[in-house]
Amino acid sequence: MKIGVLAIAAWIVTGLIVLLGVSAGATIWFYMEPVVDSVPDPASYGMAVGAGFLALFLSLAVSLSLTVYAARCRTTGRAT
């Protein structure tokens, strides 16, 4: 597989993580908004947010790394 195609796929995955994270957050807010301050937030929400941001950070790091590597390969003429 060409490194450019792999970099594009990595950016698509990063975009999907953002899209699904925002969608999940909106869904949780829709169901939690009527009971805000009447019940405590479950601890699992904090863990889910932390795991989501960690997945986003790792995906972003991989996407950036692949993009830089692909650009470097293109400028040096090393095709992989």
Buried (B, 14 or more C-beta within 10 A) or exposed (E): EEBBEBBBEBBEBBEEBBEEBEEEEEEBEEEEEEEEEEEEEEEEEEEBBEEBEEBBEEBBEBBBEBBEBBEEBEEEEEEE
